[in-house]
Amino acid sequence: MASRKPNFNQQVLYDTTPLPDSIPKVKELGVSSAPLLSASFFIGARCRDYNDDFMKCKTDNPSKGEFECLQEGRRVTRCARNVIEDINKSCLEQFRAHWQCLDNNNHQLWQCRPKEWKLNQCVFENLKLEKVVPDQPKQSTPVHLRTSQIYAHVPILHGEKPFIAQKDGASSS
């Protein structure tokens, strides 16, 4: 047995030092993991340049990138916040249905494909953002467009079809 008693002090976890004025202040997203997962591909599509700048900064500043890259990180947060706000304005019903499905199904995307298809269609039609899975082989059907989900609790009904964005601006549903 240890002879000294453990001493836990939560105050040391907080750094009260104010950030310099050169780093712009940004309001946090204020959403849980389910809405973030639901909007993640759209955040990635719109905020790609900011994400790339942030990751480049982190790579260029190993072990000190936390402070050096705060400005780039704030840009990513601001962009993600704008995407969440735009989705809430344009597609609130579909967005809420999808993220609540994710929340109720342990964040398993395949359980919520029909709701995801409706969200994808709404976001594409209103915000012109398309869900694209990175590094997907060209000759295969992307996982989010498959109409047969092997492990899903509820089968996809015959009338439900994935939304596929057309390159010329027309869309099929």
SVG drawing of the C-alpha trace seen along z (x, -y; Angstrom):
<svg xmlns="http://www.w3.org/2000/svg" viewBox="-42 -42 50 51">
<polyline fill="none" stroke="black" stroke-width="0.4" points="0.0,0.0 1.1,-3.5 1.8,-5.6 0.7,-8.9 -2.9,-9.8 -3.8,-10.8 -4.4,-14.5 -6.6,-15.5 -6.8,-19.1 -9.0,-20.0 -7.8,-23.6 -4.6,-22.8 -6.5,-21.7 -7.6,-25.2 -5.3,-27.8 -6.6,-31.2 -4.0,-33.0 -5.9,-35.1 -5.1,-34.5 -3.2,-37.2 -5.2,-39.7 -3.7,-38.5 -5.7,-35.3 -9.3,-36.1 -12.0,-34.9 -14.5,-32.4 -17.6,-30.9 -17.5,-27.1 -19.9,-24.9 -22.0,-23.9 -23.1,-20.5 -22.6,-17.0 -21.0,-14.2 -24.1,-13.0 -24.8,-16.3 -21.1,-16.6 -21.0,-13.1 -24.1,-13.9 -22.6,-17.1 -19.0,-15.9 -18.8,-15.2 -20.4,-18.6 -18.0,-20.3 -15.2,-18.5 -16.4,-19.6 -16.8,-23.3 -13.9,-23.7 -11.3,-21.6 -8.9,-24.5 -9.0,-25.6 -8.5,-22.0 -5.5,-21.6 -3.9,-24.8 -4.4,-23.7 -2.9,-20.3 0.0,-21.8 0.7,-24.1 0.6,-21.2 3.0,-19.3 5.3,-22.3 5.3,-22.9 5.8,-19.5 5.4,-19.6 4.6,-23.3 1.8,-23.4 -0.9,-23.8 -0.1,-27.5 1.4,-28.2 -1.7,-26.9 -4.5,-28.5 -5.3,-31.0 -5.8,-28.2 -7.7,-26.1 -10.1,-29.0 -10.7,-29.3 -11.7,-25.7 -14.0,-26.1 -15.6,-29.2 -16.1,-27.4 -17.7,-24.4 -19.9,-26.6 -21.1,-28.3 -21.9,-24.9 -23.9,-23.8 -25.8,-27.1 -26.5,-26.8 -27.7,-23.2 -30.0,-24.2 -31.5,-27.1 -32.0,-25.1 -32.5,-21.4 -33.4,-21.4 -36.0,-18.7 -33.8,-16.2 -30.7,-17.1 -32.4,-16.6 -34.0,-13.3 -30.6,-12.0 -28.5,-13.0 -31.2,-11.7 -31.2,-8.4 -27.4,-8.3 -27.7,-9.2 -30.2,-6.4 -28.2,-3.8 -24.8,-4.2 -23.5,-6.4 -23.8,-3.5 -24.2,-5.2 -25.6,-2.1 -28.6,-2.2 -29.7,-5.6 -29.1,-5.5 -32.7,-6.5 -32.6,-9.5 -29.1,-10.3 -30.2,-10.2 -32.9,-12.8 -30.4,-15.0 -27.9,-14.6 -30.6,-15.7 -31.7,-18.7 -28.1,-19.9 -27.2,-19.4 -30.3,-21.3 -30.0,-24.2 -26.2,-24.5 -24.7,-22.8 -22.6,-20.5 -22.2,-16.9 -21.3,-14.0 -18.2,-12.3 -16.3,-9.5 -12.6,-10.1 -10.4,-7.5 -13.5,-5.5 -12.5,-3.2 -14.0,-4.6 -15.4,-1.2 -17.3,-0.4 -20.6,-1.8 -19.8,-4.2 -20.9,-2.7 -23.4,-5.4 -25.2,-4.8 -25.7,-1.0 -29.3,0.0 -28.5,3.2 -27.2,2.7 -26.3,6.1 -26.1,5.3 -29.0,2.7 -31.7,3.5 -34.4,2.4 -34.2,3.2 -34.4,0.5 -37.8,0.4 -38.1,0.8 -39.4,-2.7 -36.4,-4.3 -33.5,-5.1 -30.2,-6.9 -29.8,-10.5 -27.2,-10.7 -26.1,-14.3 -25.8,-14.9 -22.9,-16.8 -25.1,-19.0 -27.1,-20.4 -30.1,-18.0 -30.6,-15.4 -32.2,-12.0 -33.9,-10.8"/>
</svg>
